[in-house]
Amino acid sequence: SDFYVQEYTRPEIVAAKQKLAESLRRTKN
């Protein structure tokens, strides 16, 4: 399970999730 935690906290993955969340917010508005 540690592997998954590391994967999801990787800077590039966090950045990708933030970008996705931002684009979803924009489409809602």
N, C-alpha and C positions, 0 to 999 in steps of 0.2 A: 504493500500500500504506500510505502514511502516513495516509491518510484512515481506514482501518480501525483502525489503532493508536489514533488520536485517539478514534474512536467507542468503542472498548472500554475506554479509560481515563477516559472521562467520569465524573464523580462520580455522576450519577444512574444510569448503567449499572452501575458498580461496586457501588453500593448495591443495585440490583435483583438482581444476581448473588449478592451476599452473602445477601440475603433468601431467594432461591430455594434456595441451598445450605443455609441454616439450616432451612428448612421440610422439605427432603429428609432432613436429619439427624434431625429430630424424628419423621418418619414411620417411619424405620428403627428408632428406639428405641421 
